[in-house]
Amino acid sequence: MIVKVENLTKRYHGRPAVDDISFEVKPREIVGFLGPNGAGKTTTMQILAGFMPATGGQVTVAGFNVFSQSLEVRRRIGYLPENVPLYTDMRVKEYLRFRGRLKGLRGARLRARVMAVLESCGLGEVQRQIIGSLSRGFRQRVGLADSLIAEPELLILDEPTVGLDPNQIRQIRNLIRGLGDRHTVLLASHILHEVEMVCNRVLIINRGRIVASDTPGKLVGLLRGNRRVCALVRGGTPENVQHLLEGIPAVVNASCEPHGEWLQCYCESKKEDDVSEDVFRVVAANGWSLRELHEERRNLEDVFAEVTGEEHGHGLHERLNGKGAA
């Protein structure tokens, strides 16, 4: 294991920010670390990076103890905090050379790594600019380049796309996805769609405890609730269309509302029942027009809302059969 966390606890003034959590991260995994504000994810990442002591528990990175062998751990970690600390009076390339030397790079290897991270992080056009003159997005990319320059075994990235525009986010997403071939990545982000596209596995922390841990697909599959089919129909009255859709045996609930010249209809069924074909048959049998028919898909955002919500989180946690604490 690259990362092994056992019974980690961090308390502030007697109150737990991180409450007895345990998890592992395997080599070359890209793991998303999610949680609401104040859930404990940034505290956990700072402890892993050696920036903060813990109140209790054990953490090892590449076999080295984070607390008693901190220097060995730091040599193997690239850390990008949410608020990137930079020397704003230095030029980008100058700063990366300086940071590379601090991390033990010299000569040809230093020059090669500086050029590599300038290219991979899209900094070539600003490499001679003063960091203080850069936009927030470019500063974020300088911080990411810094975390990559020494080719660490583990990358800890806390909100790496903060301040980036959609095109830059896409570039960084592709970069992080490619990093999994050579690095282990622990990634915290509020952009759940990005996490779902990039990460092999997801850890969700809430109120200092791990409440879910699995692949995004498996977590979505554990969600309770009915399936829902959406159709855009034209030709009948809302009352008539709804009545006939409710007559489909597997439909447990139907609704129809005006949507311009069309009716937007929803049909709910049990999780095991797909009523899409039945809806199509009803529409065709009555000679109505059908512009759209699709099943609403659950995603990681739905999982996040359920496991961190006041009312529903406990139910999904139980269905995980203890995986969230492993």
Buried (B, 14 or more C-beta within 10 A) or exposed (E): BBBBBBEBBBBEEEEBBBBBBBBBBEEBBBBBBBBBEEBBBBBBBBBBBBBBEBBEBBBBBBEBEBBEBBEBBBBBBBBBBBEBEBBEEBBBBBBBBEBBEEBEBEEEEBEEBBBBBBEBBBBEEBBEBBBEEBEEBBBBBBBBBBBBBBBBBBBBBBBBBBBBEEEBBBBBBEBBBEBBEEBBBBBBBBBBEBBBBBBBBBBBBBBBBBBBBBEBEBBBEBBEEEBBBBBBBBBBEBEBBBEBBBEBEBBBEBBBEEEEEBBBBBBBBEEEBBBBEBBBEBBEEEEBEBEEBEBEEBBBBBBBEBBBBEEBBEBBBEEBEEBBBE
